[in-house]
Amino acid sequence: MNTYELILSEAYRLFAKYGFDKTSLAMIAKEVDITKPALYYYFSSKDALFHALLQKVCKEIRFETYFPISNFSAVNFKDQFIACGLKMIQEQREHPEYSLLMKEFMIQSTRDERVMEAVKEVVDTYKNGFEVLLKHGVSLGVMGDEDIAVKAEMLTLLIDQIDNYMTLELVFDYERLWRYSVEQL
């Protein structure tokens, strides 16, 4: 891992743990084992580092990452749909710092329009992606075409709330909720 990637990795961990306001560039530099002035070679400010991390994470969590439409066929549509959602849930379980970082992005989005736009863009990839995927299911003949947009929005809300509730450590049967919701489509 090069220094730039190491800085982003440590920033991810520290912003998730302490939040934007309580994480300093000095803390990040210490964890990376570089000087604070050396950190400025890569990022002009804490804000610039936070935005670089935001862009990296937003790119990684887009709809297409978890629900590659080319993998869905008439034979496997529902099973694939369920499996993709279960993979997301499992990854969230394995990486609790992800949910914490997403909460920090949400908090910062109330203060910074650029963060808000990045978060909205990711949410839109899910809303639009689910709509395209459901229409693909219709074209495959595995589901009806009623209320596609509403179903896409419902699935987007479900994915987001699963993330929120897992962050709060609320005990729900997330896997069963996901399976049930997909079966209702």
Residue frames as a rotation matrix with the C-alpha (Angstrom) as fourth column:
MET 1
0.587 0.809 0.000 0.00
0.809 -0.587 0.000 0.00
0.000 0.000 -1.000 0.00
ASN 2
-0.302 -0.712 0.634 1.47
0.655 -0.638 -0.404 3.37
0.692 0.294 0.659 -0.99
THR 3
-0.902 -0.156 -0.402 1.48
0.419 -0.540 -0.730 6.38
-0.103 -0.827 0.552 1.32
TYR 4
-0.729 0.684 0.026 -1.57
-0.612 -0.668 0.422 7.99
0.306 0.291 0.906 -0.29
GLU 5
0.006 0.745 -0.667 -3.61
-0.157 0.659 0.736 4.81
0.988 0.100 0.121 0.17
LEU 6
-0.420 -0.244 -0.874 -2.31
0.765 0.423 -0.485 4.38
0.488 -0.873 0.009 3.71
ILE 7
-0.995 0.102 0.003 -3.38
-0.092 -0.884 -0.458 7.93
-0.044 -0.456 0.889 4.57
LEU 8
-0.338 0.930 -0.143 -6.87
-0.721 -0.159 0.674 7.26
0.605 0.331 0.725 3.21
SER 9
-0.041 0.279 -0.959 -7.05
0.273 0.927 0.258 3.97
0.961 -0.252 -0.115 5.10
GLU 10
-0.681 -0.269 -0.681 -6.10
0.717 -0.058 -0.695 5.54
0.147 -0.961 0.232 8.42
ALA 11
-0.899 0.428 0.093 -8.36
-0.431 -0.902 -0.018 8.53
0.076 -0.057 0.996 7.78
TYR 12
-0.158 0.849 -0.503 -11.22
-0.313 0.440 0.841 6.08
0.936 0.291 0.196 7.16
ARG 13
-0.138 0.037 -0.990 -10.59
0.712 0.698 -0.073 4.38
0.688 -0.715 -0.123 10.49
LEU 14
-0.825 -0.284 -0.488 -10.11
0.558 -0.544 -0.627 7.58
-0.088 -0.790 0.607 12.49
PHE 15
-0.779 0.619 0.098 -13.01
-0.548 -0.748 0.374 9.53
0.305 0.238 0.922 10.96
ALA 16
-0.023 0.776 -0.630 -15.24
-0.032 0.629 0.777 6.50
0.999 0.038 0.010 11.65
LYS 17
-0.178 -0.131 -0.975 -14.04
0.855 0.470 -0.219 6.23
0.487 -0.873 0.028 15.24
TYR 18
-0.553 -0.209 -0.807 -13.79
0.713 -0.620 -0.328 9.90
-0.432 -0.757 0.491 16.25
GLY 19
0.619 0.783 0.063 -15.74
0.682 -0.496 -0.537 11.83
-0.389 0.375 -0.841 13.63
PHE 20
0.397 -0.428 0.812 -14.55
0.655 -0.488 -0.577 14.72
0.643 0.761 0.087 11.50
ASP 21
0.718 -0.018 0.696 -14.34
-0.280 -0.923 0.265 17.29
0.637 -0.385 -0.668 14.27
LYS 22
0.785 -0.380 0.489 -12.29
-0.478 0.129 0.869 15.16
-0.393 -0.916 -0.080 16.68
THR 23
0.574 -0.640 0.511 -9.90
0.737 0.676 0.019 13.73
-0.357 0.366 0.860 14.10
SER 24
0.631 -0.436 -0.641 -6.84
-0.390 -0.893 0.223 15.84
-0.670 0.110 -0.734 13.39
LEU 25
0.790 -0.453 -0.413 -4.28
-0.368 0.190 -0.910 15.66
0.491 0.871 -0.017 10.62
ALA 26
-0.169 -0.875 0.454 -1.68
-0.948 0.018 -0.319 15.13
0.271 -0.484 -0.832 13.35
MET 27
0.134 0.304 0.943 -3.53
-0.611 0.775 -0.163 11.99
-0.780 -0.554 0.289 14.49
ILE 28
0.965 0.260 0.026 -3.66
-0.127 0.553 -0.824 10.66
-0.228 0.792 0.567 10.94
ALA 29
0.463 -0.868 -0.182 0.01
-0.633 -0.181 -0.752 11.48
0.620 0.463 -0.633 10.31
LYS 30
-0.188 -0.523 0.831 0.99
-0.956 0.290 -0.034 9.68
-0.224 -0.801 -0.555 13.52
GLU 31
0.452 0.458 0.766 -0.91
-0.324 0.884 -0.337 6.53
-0.831 -0.096 0.548 12.50
VAL 32
0.994 -0.102 -0.042 0.67
-0.015 0.255 -0.967 6.59
0.109 0.961 0.252 9.04
ASP 33
0.468 -0.865 -0.182 4.09
0.611 0.168 0.773 7.24
-0.639 -0.473 0.607 10.61
ILE 34
-0.134 -0.484 0.865 4.77
0.841 -0.518 -0.159 10.41
0.525 0.706 0.476 8.66
THR 35
-0.821 -0.151 -0.551 5.07
0.449 -0.767 -0.458 14.01
-0.353 -0.624 0.697 9.78
LYS 36
0.214 0.936 -0.279 2.11
0.535 -0.352 -0.768 16.34
-0.817 0.015 -0.576 9.61
PRO 37
0.036 -0.229 -0.973 3.93
-0.607 -0.778 0.161 18.55
-0.794 0.584 -0.167 7.04
ALA 38
-0.923 -0.382 0.047 4.46
-0.215 0.613 0.760 15.43
-0.319 0.691 -0.648 4.91
LEU 39
-0.339 0.890 0.306 0.71
0.695 0.456 -0.557 14.85
-0.635 0.024 -0.772 4.98
TYR 40
0.326 0.452 -0.831 0.24
-0.113 -0.853 -0.509 18.23
-0.939 0.260 -0.227 3.30
TYR 41
-0.738 -0.589 -0.329 2.15
-0.454 0.073 0.888 16.88
-0.498 0.805 -0.322 0.31
TYR 42
-0.884 0.426 0.193 -0.88
0.466 0.773 0.430 14.64
0.034 0.470 -0.882 -0.33
PHE 43
0.155 0.986 0.060 -3.76
0.912 -0.166 0.374 16.75
0.379 -0.004 -0.926 0.98
SER 44
-0.426 -0.354 0.832 -3.94
0.225 -0.933 -0.282 20.51
0.876 0.067 0.477 1.39
SER 45
-0.486 0.342 0.805 -6.26
-0.823 -0.488 -0.290 20.31
0.294 -0.803 0.518 4.41
LYS 46
-0.827 0.302 0.474 -8.32
-0.078 0.774 -0.628 17.98
-0.557 -0.556 -0.617 6.57
ASP 47
0.183 0.940 -0.288 -11.32
-0.450 -0.180 -0.875 19.00
-0.874 0.290 0.390 4.49
ALA 48
0.109 -0.225 -0.968 -9.53
-0.988 0.080 -0.129 17.98
0.106 0.971 -0.213 1.28
LEU 49
-0.895 -0.444 -0.040 -8.62
-0.429 0.882 -0.195 14.61
0.122 -0.158 -0.980 2.82
PHE 50
-0.495 0.793 0.354 -12.20
-0.104 0.351 -0.931 14.07
-0.863 -0.498 -0.091 4.00
HIS 51
0.393 0.671 -0.628 -13.54
-0.695 -0.230 -0.681 14.83
-0.602 0.704 0.376 0.52
ALA 52
-0.317 -0.567 -0.760 -11.02
-0.892 0.451 0.036 12.51
0.322 0.689 -0.649 -1.13
LEU 53
-0.960 0.012 0.279 -12.11
-0.133 0.860 -0.492 9.75
-0.246 -0.510 -0.824 1.25
LEU 54
-0.089 0.995 -0.045 -15.76
-0.317 -0.071 -0.946 10.54
-0.944 -0.070 0.322 0.56
GLN 55
0.261 0.157 -0.952 -15.20
-0.957 -0.084 -0.277 10.23
-0.123 0.984 0.128 -3.19
LYS 56
-0.710 -0.601 -0.368 -13.31
-0.627 0.777 -0.057 6.95
0.320 0.190 -0.928 -2.78
VAL 57
-0.820 0.442 0.362 -15.99
0.004 0.638 -0.770 5.40
-0.572 -0.630 -0.526 -0.55
CYS 58
0.110 0.922 -0.372 -18.86
-0.526 -0.264 -0.809 6.65
-0.844 0.284 0.456 -2.72
LYS 59
-0.068 -0.213 -0.975 -17.25
-0.979 0.205 0.023 5.06
0.195 0.955 -0.223 -5.76
GLU 60
-0.906 -0.401 -0.133 -16.88
-0.360 0.898 -0.254 1.74
0.221 -0.182 -0.958 -3.92
ILE 61
-0.767 0.617 0.175 -20.48
0.154 0.442 -0.884 1.53
-0.623 -0.651 -0.434 -2.65
ARG 62
-0.508 0.595 -0.623 -22.44
-0.847 -0.478 0.233 2.36
-0.159 0.646 0.747 -5.77
PHE 63
0.439 0.844 0.306 -25.33
-0.719 0.535 -0.443 0.07
-0.538 -0.026 0.842 -6.74
GLU 64
0.662 -0.163 -0.732 -23.38
-0.601 0.469 -0.648 -1.60
0.448 0.868 0.213 -9.54
THR 65
-0.426 -0.882 0.202 -20.80
-0.816 0.279 -0.506 -2.86
0.390 -0.381 -0.838 -7.05
TYR 66
-0.689 0.196 0.698 -23.33
-0.475 0.605 -0.639 -5.03
-0.548 -0.772 -0.324 -5.26
PHE 67
0.222 0.869 0.442 -26.00
0.054 0.442 -0.895 -5.69
-0.974 0.223 0.051 -7.90
PRO 68
-0.717 -0.527 -0.457 -24.29
-0.424 -0.192 0.885 -6.31
-0.554 0.828 -0.086 -11.27
ILE 69
0.213 0.962 -0.174 -27.30
-0.731 0.039 -0.682 -6.59
-0.649 0.272 0.711 -13.58
SER 70
0.010 -0.260 -0.966 -25.44
-0.912 0.393 -0.116 -8.75
0.410 0.882 -0.233 -16.09
ASN 71
-0.921 -0.389 0.028 -25.40
-0.357 0.811 -0.463 -11.53
0.157 -0.437 -0.886 -13.46
PHE 72
-0.407 0.859 0.312 -29.22
-0.393 0.144 -0.908 -11.72
-0.825 -0.492 0.279 -13.34
SER 73
-0.914 0.168 -0.369 -31.06
-0.283 0.386 0.878 -14.20
0.290 0.907 -0.305 -15.57
ALA 74
0.060 0.997 -0.056 -34.57
-0.760 0.082 0.644 -15.63
0.647 0.003 0.763 -15.74
VAL 75
0.258 -0.016 -0.966 -33.27
0.253 0.966 0.052 -18.75
0.932 -0.258 0.254 -14.00
ASN 76
-0.299 -0.544 -0.784 -31.49
0.875 0.172 -0.453 -17.04
0.381 -0.821 0.424 -11.09
PHE 77
-0.151 0.164 0.975 -33.20
0.135 -0.974 0.184 -13.64
0.979 0.160 0.125 -10.78
LYS 78
0.754 0.519 0.403 -34.72
-0.299 -0.277 0.913 -13.89
0.585 -0.809 -0.054 -7.27
ASP 79
0.777 -0.515 -0.362 -31.89
0.628 0.599 0.496 -16.00
-0.038 -0.613 0.789 -5.86
GLN 80
-0.199 -0.878 0.436 -29.31
0.853 -0.374 -0.365 -13.57
0.483 0.299 0.823 -7.26
PHE 81
0.138 0.363 0.921 -31.29
-0.102 -0.920 0.378 -10.59
0.985 -0.146 -0.090 -5.93
ILE 82
0.972 0.237 0.003 -31.35
-0.047 0.179 0.983 -12.14
0.232 -0.955 0.185 -2.47
ALA 83
0.493 -0.850 -0.184 -27.67
0.870 0.483 0.100 -13.13
0.004 -0.209 0.978 -2.61
CYS 84
-0.177 -0.566 0.805 -26.55
0.535 -0.742 -0.404 -9.62
0.826 0.359 0.434 -3.58
GLY 85
0.422 0.421 0.803 -28.40
-0.410 -0.702 0.583 -8.05
0.809 -0.575 -0.124 -0.66
LEU 86
0.984 -0.071 -0.165 -27.14
0.175 0.574 0.800 -10.69
0.037 -0.816 0.577 1.76
LYS 87
0.158 -0.980 0.124 -23.58
0.904 0.093 -0.418 -9.98
0.398 0.178 0.900 0.60
MET 88
-0.073 -0.124 0.990 -24.07
-0.033 -0.991 -0.127 -6.30
0.997 -0.041 0.069 1.46
ILE 89
0.793 0.456 0.404 -25.43
-0.417 -0.076 0.906 -7.17
0.443 -0.887 0.130 4.91
GLN 90
0.794 -0.545 -0.269 -22.54
0.607 0.732 0.309 -9.55
0.028 -0.408 0.912 5.56
GLU 91
-0.096 -0.867 0.490 -19.97
0.699 -0.409 -0.587 -6.94
0.709 0.286 0.645 4.54
GLN 92
0.186 0.228 0.956 -21.56
-0.404 -0.869 0.286 -4.44
0.896 -0.439 -0.069 6.91
ARG 93
0.987 0.159 0.001 -21.36
-0.076 0.466 0.881 -6.99
0.139 -0.870 0.473 9.72
GLU 94
0.505 -0.860 -0.072 -17.69
0.859 0.509 -0.061 -7.60
0.089 -0.031 0.996 8.96
HIS 95
-0.573 -0.706 0.417 -16.85
0.683 -0.692 -0.235 -3.87
0.454 0.150 0.878 8.75
PRO 96
0.296 0.769 -0.566 -18.72
0.950 -0.299 0.090 -1.95
-0.100 -0.564 -0.820 11.47
GLU 97
-0.389 -0.507 -0.770 -16.49
0.420 -0.841 0.341 1.08
-0.820 -0.191 0.540 10.88
TYR 98
-0.823 0.161 0.544 -18.14
0.513 -0.201 0.835 1.44
0.244 0.966 0.083 7.46
SER 99
0.183 0.983 0.017 -21.50
0.836 -0.165 0.524 2.27
0.518 -0.081 -0.852 9.02
LEU 100
0.318 -0.136 -0.938 -19.86
0.733 -0.592 0.334 4.70
-0.601 -0.794 -0.089 11.42
LEU 101
-0.764 -0.631 -0.133 -18.11
0.372 -0.600 0.708 6.48
-0.527 0.492 0.693 8.57
MET 102
-0.534 0.647 0.544 -21.37
0.637 -0.115 0.762 6.67
0.556 0.753 -0.351 6.63
LYS 103
0.480 0.688 -0.545 -23.01
0.877 -0.354 0.326 8.31
0.031 -0.634 -0.773 9.65
GLU 104
-0.146 -0.616 -0.774 -20.19
0.498 -0.722 0.480 10.84
-0.854 -0.316 0.413 9.70
PHE 105
-0.900 -0.100 0.425 -20.80
0.433 -0.320 0.843 11.54
0.052 0.942 0.331 6.02
MET 106
0.016 0.986 0.166 -24.48
0.823 -0.108 0.557 12.09
0.567 0.128 -0.813 6.83
ILE 107
0.410 0.069 -0.909 -23.63
0.760 -0.578 0.299 14.47
-0.505 -0.813 -0.290 9.68
GLN 108
-0.548 -0.728 -0.412 -21.22
0.336 -0.642 0.689 16.41
-0.766 0.239 0.596 7.48
SER 109
-0.627 0.367 0.687 -23.80
0.732 -0.026 0.681 16.52
0.268 0.930 -0.252 4.68
THR 110
0.494 0.826 -0.269 -25.89
0.869 -0.458 0.188 18.84
0.032 -0.327 -0.944 6.85
ARG 111
0.470 -0.422 -0.775 -22.97
0.226 -0.791 0.568 21.29
-0.853 -0.442 -0.277 6.87
ASP 112
-0.505 -0.768 -0.393 -21.36
-0.341 -0.241 0.909 20.84
-0.793 0.593 -0.140 3.48
GLU 113
0.455 0.772 -0.445 -23.27
-0.681 -0.021 -0.732 20.86
-0.574 0.636 0.516 0.21
ARG 114
-0.109 -0.571 -0.814 -20.53
-0.927 0.354 -0.124 18.88
0.359 0.741 -0.568 -1.56
VAL 115
-0.940 -0.167 0.298 -20.93
-0.291 0.848 -0.444 16.03
-0.179 -0.504 -0.845 0.92
MET 116
-0.116 0.981 0.157 -24.72
-0.327 0.111 -0.938 16.18
-0.938 -0.160 0.308 0.52
GLU 117
0.386 0.243 -0.890 -24.40
-0.909 -0.062 -0.412 15.94
-0.155 0.968 0.197 -3.25
ALA 118
-0.579 -0.677 -0.454 -22.06
-0.719 0.687 -0.108 12.95
0.385 0.264 -0.884 -3.03
VAL 119
-0.820 0.343 0.458 -24.42
-0.135 0.661 -0.738 11.13
-0.556 -0.667 -0.495 -0.64
LYS 120
0.199 0.946 -0.256 -27.45
-0.520 -0.120 -0.846 11.90
-0.831 0.302 0.468 -2.82
GLU 121
0.034 -0.263 -0.964 -25.60
-0.987 0.141 -0.073 10.61
0.155 0.954 -0.255 -5.86
VAL 122
-0.924 -0.379 -0.050 -24.97
-0.360 0.907 -0.216 7.27
0.127 -0.182 -0.975 -4.17
VAL 123
-0.464 0.834 0.300 -28.59
-0.086 0.295 -0.952 6.98
-0.882 -0.467 -0.065 -3.03
ASP 124
0.303 0.577 -0.759 -29.68
-0.800 -0.278 -0.532 7.74
-0.518 0.768 0.377 -6.59
THR 125
-0.543 -0.519 -0.660 -27.52
-0.789 0.585 0.189 4.88
0.288 0.623 -0.727 -7.89
TYR 126
-0.940 0.243 0.239 -29.60
0.081 0.840 -0.536 2.56
-0.331 -0.485 -0.810 -5.71
LYS 127
-0.064 0.978 -0.196 -32.99
-0.196 -0.205 -0.959 4.03
-0.979 -0.023 0.205 -6.55
ASN 128
0.286 0.127 -0.950 -32.24
-0.929 -0.206 -0.307 4.12
-0.234 0.970 0.059 -10.27
GLY 129
-0.694 -0.644 -0.321 -30.33
-0.696 0.715 0.069 0.83
0.185 0.271 -0.945 -10.17
PHE 130
-0.720 0.512 0.468 -33.16
0.055 0.715 -0.697 -1.03
-0.691 -0.476 -0.543 -8.47
GLU 131
0.275 0.855 -0.441 -35.58
-0.466 -0.282 -0.839 0.41
-0.841 0.436 0.321 -11.01
VAL 132
-0.002 -0.368 -0.930 -33.42
-0.991 0.128 -0.048 -0.79
0.137 0.921 -0.365 -13.92
LEU 133
-0.919 -0.384 0.084 -32.96
-0.393 0.899 -0.191 -4.19
-0.002 -0.209 -0.978 -12.25
LEU 134
-0.384 0.858 0.342 -36.69
-0.021 0.362 -0.932 -4.60
-0.923 -0.365 -0.121 -11.65
LYS 135
0.428 0.493 -0.758 -37.45
-0.752 -0.271 -0.601 -3.64
-0.501 0.827 0.255 -15.25
HIS 136
-0.495 -0.663 -0.562 -34.88
-0.833 0.545 0.090 -6.25
0.247 0.513 -0.822 -16.27
GLY 137
-0.858 0.243 0.452 -36.87
-0.077 0.810 -0.581 -8.76
-0.508 -0.533 -0.677 -14.20
VAL 138
0.210 0.957 -0.201 -40.02
-0.339 -0.122 -0.933 -7.74
-0.917 0.264 0.299 -16.07
SER 139
0.238 -0.168 -0.957 -38.27
-0.970 -0.084 -0.226 -8.17
-0.042 0.982 -0.183 -19.42
LEU 140
-0.817 -0.559 -0.141 -37.11
-0.555 0.829 -0.072 -11.63
0.157 0.019 -0.987 -18.31
GLY 141
-0.059 0.912 -0.406 -40.71
-0.411 0.349 0.842 -12.51
0.910 0.217 0.354 -17.47
VAL 142
-0.505 -0.210 -0.837 -39.98
0.543 0.676 -0.498 -13.26
0.670 -0.706 -0.227 -13.81
MET 143
-0.590 0.365 -0.720 -42.08
0.611 -0.381 -0.694 -10.45
-0.528 -0.849 0.001 -12.32
GLY 144
0.380 0.827 0.415 -44.93
0.924 -0.324 -0.200 -8.08
-0.031 0.460 -0.887 -13.09
ASP 145
-0.459 -0.600 0.655 -44.49
0.698 -0.699 -0.151 -4.46
0.549 0.388 0.741 -14.08
GLU 146
0.584 0.765 0.271 -46.70
0.403 -0.563 0.722 -2.81
0.705 -0.313 -0.637 -11.45
ASP 147
0.993 -0.046 0.113 -45.28
-0.116 -0.627 0.770 -0.13
0.036 -0.777 -0.628 -9.15
ILE 148
0.485 -0.874 -0.045 -41.67
0.730 0.432 -0.530 -0.58
0.482 0.224 0.847 -10.29
ALA 149
-0.104 -0.550 0.828 -40.61
-0.026 -0.831 -0.555 2.91
0.994 -0.079 0.072 -9.15
VAL 150
0.517 0.368 0.773 -42.20
-0.756 -0.228 0.614 2.48
0.402 -0.901 0.160 -5.71
LYS 151
0.972 -0.202 -0.118 -40.60
0.230 0.918 0.323 -0.94
0.043 -0.341 0.939 -5.29
ALA 152
0.189 -0.954 0.233 -37.22
0.607 -0.073 -0.791 0.54
0.772 0.291 0.565 -6.22
GLU 153
-0.041 -0.147 0.988 -37.66
-0.494 -0.857 -0.147 3.30
0.868 -0.495 -0.038 -3.64
MET 154
0.841 0.408 0.354 -38.76
-0.512 0.391 0.765 0.77
0.174 -0.825 0.538 -0.99
LEU 155
0.755 -0.620 -0.213 -35.66
0.603 0.784 -0.146 -1.36
0.258 -0.018 0.966 -1.61
THR 156
-0.080 -0.778 0.623 -33.46
0.249 -0.621 -0.743 1.74
0.965 0.096 0.243 -1.41
LEU 157
0.262 0.265 0.928 -35.03
-0.766 -0.528 0.367 2.70
0.587 -0.807 0.064 1.91
LEU 158
0.990 0.139 -0.034 -34.64
-0.097 0.828 0.552 -0.86
0.105 -0.543 0.833 3.19
ILE 159
0.372 -0.925 -0.077 -30.93
0.690 0.331 -0.644 -1.01
0.621 0.187 0.761 2.31
ASP 160
-0.217 -0.453 0.865 -30.35
-0.153 -0.859 -0.488 2.36
0.964 -0.238 0.117 3.99
GLN 161
0.469 0.481 0.741 -32.29
-0.785 -0.158 0.599 1.47
0.405 -0.862 0.304 7.13
ILE 162
0.889 -0.265 -0.374 -30.53
0.346 0.923 0.168 -1.87
0.300 -0.279 0.912 7.50
ASP 163
-0.086 -0.969 0.230 -27.28
0.536 -0.240 -0.810 0.09
0.840 0.054 0.540 7.49
ASN 164
-0.136 0.095 0.986 -28.64
-0.546 -0.838 0.005 2.59
0.827 -0.538 0.166 10.03
TYR 165
0.787 0.538 0.302 -30.01
-0.547 0.381 0.746 -0.05
0.287 -0.752 0.594 12.38
MET 166
0.651 -0.635 -0.417 -26.84
0.592 0.768 -0.244 -2.13
0.475 -0.088 0.876 12.22
THR 167
-0.276 -0.751 0.600 -24.86
0.136 -0.649 -0.749 0.98
0.952 -0.125 0.281 13.19
LEU 168
0.000 0.390 0.921 -27.11
-0.846 -0.491 0.209 1.41
0.533 -0.779 0.330 16.21
GLU 169
-0.906 -0.401 -0.133 -26.61
-0.313 0.850 -0.424 -2.29
0.283 -0.343 -0.896 17.02
LEU 170
-0.055 0.954 0.294 -30.36
-0.931 0.058 -0.362 -2.89
-0.362 -0.293 0.885 16.92
VAL 171
-0.835 -0.256 0.488 -31.08
-0.173 0.962 0.210 -6.59
-0.523 0.091 -0.847 16.76
PHE 172
0.353 0.865 -0.358 -33.23
-0.764 0.045 -0.644 -7.42
-0.541 0.500 0.676 13.75
ASP 173
0.070 -0.282 0.957 -33.17
0.402 0.886 0.232 -10.41
-0.913 0.368 0.176 11.45
TYR 174
-0.019 -0.142 -0.990 -31.77
-0.592 -0.796 0.126 -8.36
-0.806 0.588 -0.068 8.56
GLU 175
-0.929 -0.360 -0.088 -31.19
-0.292 0.565 0.772 -11.35
-0.229 0.742 -0.630 6.32
ARG 176
-0.548 0.798 0.253 -34.75
0.754 0.601 -0.265 -12.55
-0.364 0.045 -0.930 6.74
LEU 177
0.209 0.599 -0.773 -36.11
0.138 -0.801 -0.583 -9.02
-0.968 0.015 -0.250 6.17
TRP 178
-0.427 -0.442 -0.789 -34.13
-0.702 -0.388 0.597 -8.78
-0.571 0.808 -0.145 2.94
ARG 179
-0.980 0.068 0.188 -35.27
0.154 0.855 0.496 -12.22
-0.127 0.515 -0.848 1.73
TYR 180
-0.222 0.972 -0.074 -38.90
0.735 0.117 -0.668 -11.43
-0.641 -0.203 -0.740 2.58
SER 181
0.121 0.254 -0.960 -38.80
-0.235 -0.932 -0.276 -8.08
-0.964 0.259 -0.053 0.82
VAL 182
-0.706 -0.428 -0.564 -37.33
-0.643 0.056 0.764 -9.57
-0.295 0.902 -0.315 -2.36
GLU 183
-0.864 0.429 0.265 -39.86
0.460 0.885 0.067 -12.43
-0.206 0.180 -0.962 -2.29
GLN 184
-0.027 0.917 -0.397 -42.67
0.482 -0.336 -0.809 -9.83
-0.876 -0.213 -0.434 -2.22
LEU 185
-0.521 -0.226 -0.823 -41.53
-0.491 -0.709 0.506 -8.28
-0.698 0.668 0.259 -5.49
